[in-house]
Amino acid sequence: MKEEKVKSIPVVYARIGYGLFILLGLYHVLVNGDAVEGAMCLAIGLIFDPFDDQIAWNLRPNWQKIWLVVHLGIAAGLLGYGMAVK
């Protein structure tokens, strides 16, 4: 069976996308006061892995795993808060 190589976003573009969605999420939370929109933007930001996505999850350094899991937790917490407030 022929193994296909998966194309990925270059790390520079992924970091730019990640940063822009973080800023957009902060804008929605802090300026607009909409926690659900902010949570959505933060969660979408995780699509743009700011680290090298060619490295498997179990081979990544622990600090990268913690960073991404905490990011996901913040997005989930904001979503829960936004749903409870509305």
Buried (B, 14 or more C-beta within 10 A) or exposed (E): EEEEEEEEBEBEEBBBBBEEBBEBBEBBBEEEEBBBBBBBBBBBBBEBBBBEBEEEEEEBEEEBEEBBEEBEEBBEEBBEBBEEEE
